[in-house]
């Protein structure tokens, strides 16, 4: 299971010493894969009412390698997530005790921030000709379901990633980020909106994983005899 992020050149406004107003899910902005959100996109705002604020999807400054521990640089302000004509907005309060937050805030005042929303692959859906399918990268279409589990922010300098690209991290990593931040990961229905094809894929992967584990045990027992 994998989390995918969608990045855009979108507005971020500094509205306080350590507070950002972020357009996290913009409507109508097609990315390099020809994918877009609209006002019908389901972001599961009740389950993920306060998505975590993370630095660059867990990638170190300079975009050369992953952080050993993804940096949670702040938190979404409760009750601030709301939908407007241009997309889903929220307020993010940065953690002023972290050095990277100071870098981000400085970039915000200069209008030099990149923002990306992160979701979970097996729960996300594309609308292709009116049919919902499991999310696929590089396939043009309307993003119909995109549980908003994370919002990443970083400065567009220091060798960092540029918007309009996609990066991924494993679902356990997202759960670990929530745990490290002291926030309970929402109880969500993994079958929400799942197509028969998606369920079959999940079951197939589970069967393959089980078969591999049984094979390892068989080989290990054979070596002992």
C-alpha positions in Angstrom: 0.0 0.0 0.0 1.4 3.3 -1.0 0.7 7.0 -0.5 0.8 9.2 -3.6 1.1 13.0 -3.6 -0.3 15.6 -6.1 1.8 18.7 -6.4 0.7 22.1 -7.9 1.9 25.7 -8.2 -0.7 26.8 -5.7 -1.2 29.8 -3.3 0.2 29.8 0.2 -0.2 32.9 2.3 1.5 33.8 5.5 -1.2 35.1 7.8 0.6 35.2 11.1 4.1 34.8 12.6 3.9 31.0 12.3 0.6 30.5 10.5 0.0 29.7 6.8 -3.2 29.7 4.8 -2.9 26.9 2.3 -4.9 25.9 -0.7 -4.2 22.2 -0.3 -6.6 20.7 -2.9 -7.0 23.1 -5.9 -9.9 22.6 -8.3 -9.3 22.3 -12.0 -5.5 22.4 -12.0 -4.3 19.7 -14.3 -0.9 18.2 -13.5 1.7 16.7 -15.7 -0.3 13.4 -15.8 -3.4 15.2 -17.0 -5.1 14.6 -13.6 -7.2 17.1 -11.7 -9.4 17.7 -8.6 -12.8 19.3 -8.8 -15.6 20.3 -6.3 -16.9 16.7 -6.4 -13.6 15.1 -5.3 -14.0 13.3 -2.0 -11.2 14.1 0.4 -12.8 12.4 3.5 -12.7 15.7 5.4 -14.5 14.2 8.4 -11.9 11.4 8.9 -8.9 13.7 8.0 -10.2 17.0 9.4 -6.6 17.9 10.5 -4.1 16.5 8.0 -0.6 16.5 9.2 1.9 19.2 8.0 5.0 17.4 6.8 8.2 18.7 5.2 8.6 17.6 1.5 6.8 14.2 1.9 9.6 12.9 4.2 12.4 13.8 1.8 15.4 15.7 3.1 16.2 19.2 2.1 18.0 19.0 -1.2 15.8 16.1 -2.4 18.7 13.7 -2.5 17.4 11.1 0.0 14.6 10.3 2.4 14.7 11.6 6.0 15.3 8.7 8.4 12.3 10.2 10.3 9.8 12.3 8.3 9.7 15.8 9.7 6.3 16.9 11.0 6.7 20.7 10.9 3.3 21.8 12.2 -0.4 20.9 12.5 -3.6 21.8 10.8 -5.8 24.1 12.9 -8.9 22.3 14.0 -12.0 23.5 12.2 -10.1 25.4 9.5 -10.4 22.9 6.7 -13.1 24.2 4.4 -14.1 24.2 0.7 -14.2 27.4 -1.4 -14.8 28.0 -5.1 -11.2 27.3 -5.9 -10.6 24.3 -3.7 -10.0 23.0 -0.1 -8.3 25.5 2.2 -6.9 25.1 5.7 -4.7 26.9 8.2 -1.4 25.3 9.2 0.4 26.4 12.4 4.1 25.7 12.1 6.2 24.4 15.0 8.4 27.4 15.8 10.9 25.3 17.7 12.1 23.5 14.6 14.8 25.0 12.4 13.2 23.7 9.2 10.0 25.6 10.2 11.9 28.8 10.2 13.2 28.1 6.7 9.7 27.4 5.6 8.2 30.5 7.2 10.9 32.7 5.6 10.1 31.2 2.2 6.4 31.9 2.8 7.0 35.6 3.4 9.0 35.6 0.1 6.2 33.7 -1.8 8.6 30.8 -2.5 6.7 27.8 -1.0 5.6 24.6 -2.7 2.6 22.6 -1.3 1.4 19.1 -2.1 -1.4 17.0 -0.8 -0.7 13.4 0.1 -3.2 10.5 0.0 -3.3 6.7 0.1 -3.1 4.7 -3.1 -5.5 1.8 -2.4 -8.2 4.3 -1.1 -7.9 6.8 -4.0 -9.9 6.6 -7.2 -9.8 8.1 -10.7 -12.9 8.8 -12.7 -12.3 7.5 -16.2 -15.3 8.0 -18.4 -17.7 7.8 -15.5 -16.2 4.6 -14.0 -14.2 4.7 -10.8 -10.9 2.8 -10.9 -8.1 2.5 -8.4 -5.7 5.4 -8.7 -3.0 5.0 -11.3 -0.1 7.4 -11.9 0.3 8.6 -15.5 -3.3 8.0 -16.3 -5.3 11.2 -17.2 -8.6 11.6 -15.4 -10.5 13.3 -12.7 -9.4 12.4 -9.2 -12.7 11.3 -7.6 -11.5 10.1 -4.2 -8.4 11.5 -2.4 -8.4 11.0 1.4 -6.4 14.0 2.6 -4.0 12.4 5.1 -1.1 14.8 4.7 -0.1 18.2 3.4 3.6 18.7 2.6 5.3 22.1 2.5 8.8 23.1 1.5 10.8 25.9 0.0 11.3 26.0 -3.8 15.1 26.4 -3.4 18.0 24.6 -1.8 17.8 21.9 -4.5 14.4 20.8 -3.4 11.7 19.1 -5.5 9.7 21.3 -7.8 5.9 21.2 -8.0 3.9 19.3 -10.6 5.7 16.1 -9.8 4.6 13.0 -7.8 6.4 11.3 -5.0 5.3 8.4 -2.9 5.8 6.9 0.6 4.5 3.7 2.2 1.3 3.8 4.2 3.1 2.5 7.3 5.3 5.7 7.0 2.2 7.9 7.1 0.9 6.0 10.2 4.3 6.5 11.8 4.2 10.2 11.1 0.9 10.4 12.9 2.2 8.4 15.8 5.3 10.6 16.1 3.2 13.7 16.1 1.0 12.2 18.9 -2.0 12.2 16.7 -4.3 9.2 16.3 -4.5 7.9 12.7 -8.2 8.0 11.7 -10.2 4.8 11.8 -11.1 4.5 8.1 -13.0 1.9 6.1 -10.4 0.5 3.7 -13.2 -0.7 1.4 -14.7 2.8 0.9 -15.5 3.2 -2.8 -13.5 0.1 -3.7 -14.2 -1.4 -7.1 -14.3 -5.2 -7.5 -11.1 -4.9 -9.5 -9.4 -3.1 -6.6 -10.6 -5.6 -4.0 -9.4 -8.5 -6.3 -6.0 -6.8 -6.6 -5.7 -6.5 -2.8 -6.7 -10.1 -2.3 -4.3 -11.3 -4.9 -1.4 -9.4 -3.3 -2.3 -11.0 0.1 -2.3 -14.5 -1.5 1.1 -13.9 -3.1 2.5 -12.6 0.2 1.2 -15.6 2.1 2.6 -18.0 -0.5 6.0 -16.4 -0.3 6.0 -16.6 3.5 5.0 -20.3 3.3 7.8 -21.0 0.8 10.3 -19.3 3.1 9.2 -21.5 6.0 9.3 -24.6 3.9 12.9 -23.9 2.7 14.0 -23.0 6.2 12.5 -26.3 7.6 14.2 -28.2 4.8 17.6 -26.8 5.6 17.2 -27.9 9.2 16.3 -31.5 8.4 
